[in-house]
Amino acid sequence: MEERAFKALGDMPPEEFRRVGHQLVDWIADFFAHLDDIPVLPAVRPGDIRRQLPDRPPDKGEDFAQILKDVDHIIMPGMTHWNHPTFLAYFSITGSGPGVLGELLSAAFNINAMLWKTCPSATELEQQVLDWLRQMLGLPETLWGIVYDTASVSSLHAIAAAREQLMDLQIRQKGMAGRPELPRLRLYMSEQAHSSIEKAAITLGIGLEGVRKIPVDEAFRMRPDALKQAIEADRRNGWKPFCVVATVGTTSTTSIDPVPEIAAICQQENLWLHVDAAYGGAAAIVPEMRHVLAGCEQADSLVVNPHKWLFVPIDFSAFYTRKPDVLKRAFSLVPEYLKTPEDQEVENLMDYGIQLGRRFRALKFWFVVRYFGVEGMVERIRNHLQMARTFQQWVEDHPDLELMAPVPFSTICFRAHPRGLEDEHQLEQLNQQLLERINNTRKVFLSHTRLRDRLVLRLAIGNLRTRPDHLQLTRDIIQQQLDAFRKSGA
Ligand SMILES: *Cc1c(COP(=O)(O)O)cnc(C)c1O
């Protein structure tokens, strides 16, 4: 091919990449610098963004400057800013500067780490940073780690391994359908566990009826006595118990299931114990919080999401198991074209899950830990816990607010409960409107949950840009809205 024609068909020339790349990095730096000045929530209706986009893709290439302009004019107005310091809904997260740069470099390399051979650095860095994280969490060396995209997928793999451990049932080979000789499998979780566990049960053929929800105590923790009774009753009735999922930091209230007692039951009953510590696990890097993972050294598997509370951009879910051989037995299937001469010496990460291809996610984690240092990360988490204490105290001291759950981490569940108003129906409506009005300011974003059939507001602190003045602003906004209610006589 002629050189000129080849040039016309190649990638963006390096000099142009350098120029527009600098522009984009400047854009991102300005974005981070001025997040405080823009609303956390957009003012758009469904369809508003799509309406502004052309029906057809462009026939001719466009100037990069034009594309960036449309980011400002079309995309930005429809953004819910998860990196915003007053994003306090769901679990607040941060894509930190070093994490964003890690994503950039990872995209530039564009490797696929399905095998050790297809990118030795990616496999080995992943193994090493997961061992670093294990040490940071105070977990034993017997745990082997791998990165998946989300906690949902990590837990799916845990439950698949638990099912594989029932070797005599030969489910990998024969499946589960049309086998009347197969006992029905039962999985246990608390009624406060995350919906991803039930989704895993749906995916793996356990079915929703195969999930038994164990009642919780007054602090929303799984009751071990009820677990024990449920297992015994199920065995009497012909079910085959195979797995228990305990949660450290449930999604509604961040309650901590009593893992040591649950682990003892799993040991006696010979059940796989998976711990979902997607959010709460991160706190264990703080020495005085390490107790939240007590008992987890006995778990068969555990998931922690550094993309939730360790400043790594989504997605990055760290999965640990002390039985990688069982996980491998569940998933390894190697076609001829994926065999390599090193297979006996190395771990090929495709053998430990459903996906073949995998991104170079370890790079961003490596950047984050090296840039902040373990001490820097501990200080930041500690600071979030401190800010949560302050907010909790404000709620507890406030005559018109009510704390609705204990606060083991940095998430506060509360509701408006003005003096003298005891009608639950009215309280429901009041809190519904309060949440709407707070979020309609677009200055802070809170979310909600339901506890003992009561609507509860949820405020989660986990963004490294959130400072005490942001929480002061949040308190002021809540107070203003409460005052507005009082005036309107509602
Ligand atoms: C957030 C959360 C999940 C789901 O996390 P994804 O990574 O989005 O799948 C699961 N379990 C708990 C306890 C969570 O808080």
The ligand as a Tripos MOL2 file, in Angstrom:
@<TRIPOS>MOLECULE
LIG
   15    15     1     0     0
SMALL
NO_CHARGES

@<TRIPOS>ATOM
      1 C1        -22.9240   -2.5550   46.4290 C.3       1 LIG1
      2 C2        -23.0950   -3.8880   46.9900 C.ar      1 LIG1
      3 C3        -23.1690   -5.0100   46.1490 C.ar      1 LIG1
      4 C4        -23.1950   -4.9100   44.6480 C.3       1 LIG1
      5 O1        -22.0310   -4.3540   44.1460 O.3       1 LIG1
      6 P1        -21.7330   -4.3450   42.5800 P.3       1 LIG1
      7 O2        -20.2370   -4.2600   42.5370 O.co2     1 LIG1
      8 O3        -22.3980   -3.1360   42.0360 O.co2     1 LIG1
      9 O4        -22.2590   -5.5910   41.9930 O.co2     1 LIG1
     10 C5        -23.2650   -6.2510   46.7410 C.ar      1 LIG1
     11 N1        -23.2870   -6.3860   48.0610 N.ar      1 LIG1
     12 C6        -23.2240   -5.3300   48.9080 C.ar      1 LIG1
     13 C7        -23.2520   -5.5630   50.3860 C.3       1 LIG1
     14 C8        -23.1310   -4.0560   48.3840 C.ar      1 LIG1
     15 O5        -23.0900   -3.0180   49.2130 O.3       1 LIG1
@<TRIPOS>BOND
     1     1     2 1
     2     2     3 ar
     3     2    14 ar
     4     3     4 1
     5     3    10 ar
     6     4     5 1
     7     5     6 1
     8     6     7 2
     9     6     8 1
    10     6     9 1
    11    10    11 ar
    12    11    12 ar
    13    12    13 1
    14    12    14 ar
    15    14    15 1
@<TRIPOS>SUBSTRUCTURE
     1 LIG1         1 GROUP 0 **** ****
